[in-house]
Amino acid sequence: MDRCKAMVRHAAIDTEIGGTAVSKGAVVFLVSGAANRDPEQFSEPGRFDILRQPRDHVAFGHGIHHCLGAPLARLEAAVAIGEMLRRFPNLRLQDPDAPRPCKGTFIMRGLESLAMTIG
């Protein structure tokens, strides 16, 4: 399956997106990795905050495009993180001030590495 095709849309009508005119028939490419880092939506968009408010992110889509696997993904994350913290109660970032370079493409994004210590 080609994931890029899911991110391409063709404008059905003349419209405007974020102050930019889009002509009917124009190709629009959605970079979803940027959506959850919108400085107009989040005060510190580049900072990871598991308790962030508001939590109006689009990680699992929205409306008819909401991910059917979202509840399972949330459950898996809760179990994995909970078990990791139970087994390693002293788990900490090795260097909290170290840069955290990202890797990936414009479609998927993640950390290159995250050095942790359990002592």
C-alpha positions in Angstrom: 0.0 0.0 0.0 1.4 3.4 -1.0 0.9 5.6 2.1 1.7 8.8 0.1 -1.4 8.5 -1.9 -3.6 8.8 1.2 -2.1 12.2 1.8 -2.8 13.7 -1.6 -6.0 15.5 -2.3 -7.5 17.3 -5.3 -9.5 20.5 -4.6 -13.1 19.9 -5.7 -13.9 23.6 -5.6 -12.0 26.9 -5.4 -11.4 27.4 -1.7 -9.0 28.8 0.9 -6.9 26.9 3.4 -5.2 28.9 6.2 -5.3 32.1 4.1 -3.9 30.5 1.0 -6.1 30.3 -2.1 -6.5 26.8 -3.6 -7.9 26.6 -7.1 -10.4 23.8 -8.2 -8.4 20.9 -9.4 -5.2 21.9 -7.5 -3.2 19.1 -5.8 -3.0 19.5 -2.0 -0.5 17.5 -0.1 -1.2 17.0 3.7 1.9 16.8 5.9 0.2 15.2 8.9 3.4 15.2 11.0 3.1 19.0 11.3 -0.5 19.0 12.4 0.3 18.1 16.0 3.0 20.7 16.1 0.9 23.7 15.2 2.0 26.8 17.2 -1.5 28.3 16.8 -3.0 25.2 18.5 -0.3 24.3 21.1 1.8 26.8 23.2 4.9 24.6 23.1 4.4 22.5 19.9 7.8 20.9 19.9 7.8 19.8 23.5 6.6 16.3 24.4 4.0 16.6 27.2 1.9 13.6 27.9 -0.5 15.8 29.9 -0.8 18.5 27.3 -4.1 20.5 27.3 -5.9 20.9 25.1 -5.4 17.5 23.6 -6.9 18.3 20.2 -4.3 16.3 18.2 -4.9 14.3 15.1 -2.8 11.3 15.9 -5.6 8.8 15.2 -7.5 10.9 12.6 -10.9 12.4 13.0 -14.5 11.8 12.2 -15.1 9.1 9.5 -11.3 8.9 9.2 -10.8 8.0 12.8 -8.5 5.0 13.2 -10.3 1.8 14.1 -7.2 0.6 15.9 -6.9 3.6 18.2 -8.4 2.0 21.3 -6.1 -1.0 20.9 -3.1 1.2 20.4 -3.9 3.2 23.5 -4.4 0.0 25.5 -1.1 -1.4 24.2 0.7 1.8 25.1 -0.8 2.0 28.6 0.2 -1.7 29.3 3.7 -1.3 27.9 4.5 2.0 29.6 2.9 0.8 32.9 4.8 -2.4 32.9 8.1 -0.7 32.0 7.6 1.8 34.9 6.7 -1.0 37.3 9.8 -3.1 36.4 12.1 -0.1 36.3 10.8 2.5 38.9 14.0 4.5 38.6 13.9 4.8 34.8 15.2 8.3 33.8 16.5 10.1 30.9 20.3 9.7 30.8 20.7 13.4 30.0 17.5 15.4 30.2 19.1 18.4 28.4 20.5 16.4 25.5 19.1 17.1 22.1 16.6 14.5 20.8 17.1 14.3 17.0 14.1 13.0 15.0 14.2 10.6 12.1 11.7 9.6 9.5 9.9 11.1 6.6 7.3 13.7 6.1 4.7 11.0 6.8 6.1 9.2 9.8 8.2 10.8 12.5 10.0 9.5 15.6 13.0 9.8 17.8 16.4 8.6 16.4 17.2 7.4 19.9 16.4 8.1 23.6 19.1 7.3 26.0 17.7 6.1 29.4 19.2 4.9 32.6 17.6 2.6 35.2 19.9 3.5 38.1 
